[in-house]
Amino acid sequence: MLNIDIKKIFKSQILQKTLKLSIISMFSNFFGFLIPLYIAYEYKISEETDNFFLSYSIILFIGTIFSGAVRSASIPFLKEQISNKSNFSQLVYSLTYYIIKYVSLLCVLILVILYVFIQIYSNTLYWYLFLSVPIILFSVVNSFFYGVLNSIDQYNVAELSPLSRAIIIFFTIFVFSKELGMIAVIIGYNLGEMAKFLHLLFIIKVRNRINSNYKLIELSKLKTLIKQGLYQILSSTIAGATPLIDRIVASFLIIGSISMLDYGDKVFMVFHAVLNSFLVLILSKWSKDVIERQFSITKLNKAMLYIFIIGNALFGAVIVFGYDIINLLYPKIGENSKETITIILIANTAGFIFNSVTQVINRASIAIKSTKIMLKSSLIKGIINIILDIIFIQIWGVIGIAFATIGVHFTGLIVNYYLFKREYKLKYNIEKY
């Protein structure tokens, strides 16, 4: 039985740090939040916006499956080396080198494949994809830099970097949108990720004086880290495919379906900023707790309960104010589309509750270095997502895709928690430390 002390919750350092980090993150991401609003204002709902959002979803999907892994999976290992600055610097340099090397090779391969497609098919989607490929490299490297800063508890300075990215993106779109159309958006995202890379590199090397150690650690010596990272990459691949699958299914519906899904999702940037701030802090803390043998199932249960309560409060607010929010953000979109986007937003918020709690379990899995739990759960969720998408669009159209996410995330929560408890007991052979 969990005892909930409300006063203790509000006085907790984790909550205070989360709120502080969330404020910084939301301020830093404010201009980024304006970008999709500007796209909606400038291009409305059209085939061109559908192609852009689908292409960017694909690029984001490819980048996310690697970026999430290199950021979070590296933190427990970096935490272990903090006491030895030389070993820490060597690990940072080695991982940066290998990430840039192998992700660059992947990007070259993708460019070659897309070039062939461009020559065969006259579809702007492939051209948008081709121009967006550099985003993959920069987003993965930037995510690792986030992990480095998180591991040394430099949360606040890390979260300021999206500001430089957003300013560059918004400026590029504002200046070149009339001449280049949607291409200006893609160029802006490329330049924005590059600006973010330079910003993070400056913070790591100059502000924190983490000097390059040019002696590489052999890949064979990073076997455990790579193994955990690969589990997470595979898990992220399947989990990240969910929004991509949703958009692919939506592409068979009426023109504008993809755009409506994306506009409904974008409102979540504020919610995700708060959740991600908490997840960043809790992963760092639990990684340290595991090393010091202070982590327990009870800590996980309390964190899950707090997130569930906050998520339900958020859901209630979205039900009451959802349409007003959509009407304020997308004034030039038609009335019927606004109503559809509002329903999508409400359904996504319901799924967000279960997914948020699942993400807390995932951070515990990463902390105890058992990311294979995430892989198993993602496989189950991926299969259910495809089945529910196909069934629900027959009944509710594009709204059915949003309804399907509720079932997918609820299933993921149940499966993740069961697998984590089983793995935890097997790994430590005790209920708690």
CORFENSUL-V22051 format. One record per residue. N is the residue number from 1. SS is DSSP state (2 for helix, 1 for strand, 0 for the rest). Layout:
<<N/SS> <N/SS>>
This chain:
<<1/0> <2/0> <3/0> <4/0> <5/0> <6/2> <7/2> <8/2> <9/2> <10/2> <11/2> <12/0> <13/2> <14/2> <15/2> <16/2> <17/2> <18/2> <19/2> <20/2> <21/2> <22/2> <23/2> <24/2> <25/2> <26/2> <27/2> <28/2> <29/0> <30/2> <31/2> <32/2> <33/2> <34/2> <35/2> <36/2> <37/2> <38/2> <39/2> <40/2> <41/2> <42/2> <43/2> <44/0> <45/0> <46/0> <47/2> <48/2> <49/2> <50/2> <51/2> <52/2> <53/2> <54/2> <55/2> <56/2> <57/2> <58/2> <59/2> <60/2> <61/2> <62/2> <63/2> <64/2> <65/2> <66/2> <67/2> <68/2> <69/2> <70/2> <71/2> <72/2> <73/2> <74/2> <75/2> <76/2> <77/2> <78/2> <79/2> <80/2> <81/2> <82/0> <83/0> <84/0> <85/2> <86/2> <87/2> <88/2> <89/2> <90/2> <91/2> <92/2> <93/2> <94/2> <95/2> <96/2> <97/2> <98/2> <99/2> <100/2> <101/2> <102/2> <103/2> <104/2> <105/2> <106/2> <107/2> <108/2> <109/2> <110/2> <111/2> <112/2> <113/2> <114/2> <115/2> <116/2> <117/2> <118/2> <119/2> <120/2> <121/0> <122/0> <123/0> <124/2> <125/2> <126/2> <127/2> <128/2> <129/2> <130/2> <131/2> <132/2> <133/0> <134/2> <135/2> <136/2> <137/2> <138/2> <139/2> <140/2> <141/2> <142/2> <143/2> <144/2> <145/2> <146/2> <147/2> <148/2> <149/2> <150/2> <151/2> <152/0> <153/0> <154/0> <155/2> <156/2> <157/2> <158/2> <159/2> <160/0> <161/2> <162/2> <163/2> <164/2> <165/2> <166/2> <167/2> <168/2> <169/2> <170/2> <171/2> <172/2> <173/2> <174/2> <175/2> <176/2> <177/2> <178/2> <179/2> <180/2> <181/0> <182/2> <183/2> <184/2> <185/2> <186/2> <187/2> <188/2> <189/2> <190/2> <191/2> <192/2> <193/2> <194/2> <195/2> <196/2> <197/2> <198/2> <199/2> <200/2> <201/2> <202/2> <203/2> <204/2> <205/2> <206/2> <207/2> <208/0> <209/0> <210/0> <211/0> <212/0> <213/0> <214/0> <215/0> <216/0> <217/0> <218/0> <219/2> <220/2> <221/2> <222/2> <223/2> <224/2> <225/2> <226/2> <227/2> <228/2> <229/2> <230/2> <231/2> <232/2> <233/2> <234/2> <235/2> <236/2> <237/2> <238/2> <239/2> <240/2> <241/2> <242/2> <243/2> <244/2> <245/2> <246/2> <247/2> <248/2> <249/2> <250/2> <251/0> <252/0> <253/0> <254/0> <255/0> <256/0> <257/2> <258/2> <259/2> <260/2> <261/2> <262/2> <263/2> <264/2> <265/2> <266/2> <267/0> <268/0> <269/2> <270/2> <271/2> <272/2> <273/2> <274/2> <275/2> <276/2> <277/2> <278/2> <279/2> <280/2> <281/2> <282/2> <283/2> <284/2> <285/2> <286/2> <287/2> <288/2> <289/2> <290/2> <291/2> <292/0> <293/0> <294/0> <295/0> <296/1> <297/2> <298/2> <299/2> <300/2> <301/2> <302/2> <303/2> <304/2> <305/2> <306/2> <307/2> <308/2> <309/2> <310/2> <311/2> <312/2> <313/2> <314/2> <315/2> <316/2> <317/2> <318/2> <319/2> <320/2> <321/2> <322/2> <323/2> <324/2> <325/2> <326/2> <327/2> <328/2> <329/2> <330/0> <331/0> <332/0> <333/0> <334/0> <335/2> <336/2> <337/2> <338/2> <339/2> <340/2> <341/2> <342/2> <343/2> <344/2> <345/2> <346/2> <347/2> <348/2> <349/2> <350/2> <351/2> <352/2> <353/2> <354/2> <355/2> <356/2> <357/2> <358/2> <359/2> <360/2> <361/2> <362/2> <363/2> <364/2> <365/2> <366/2> <367/2> <368/0> <369/0> <370/0> <371/0> <372/2> <373/2> <374/2> <375/2> <376/2> <377/2> <378/2> <379/2> <380/2> <381/2> <382/2> <383/2> <384/2> <385/2> <386/2> <387/2> <388/2> <389/2> <390/2> <391/2> <392/2> <393/2> <394/2> <395/2> <396/2> <397/0> <398/2> <399/2> <400/2> <401/2> <402/2> <403/2> <404/2> <405/2> <406/2> <407/2> <408/2> <409/2> <410/2> <411/2> <412/2> <413/2> <414/2> <415/2> <416/2> <417/2> <418/2> <419/2> <420/2> <421/2> <422/2> <423/2> <424/2> <425/2> <426/2> <427/2> <428/2> <429/0> <430/0> <431/0> <432/1> <433/0>>
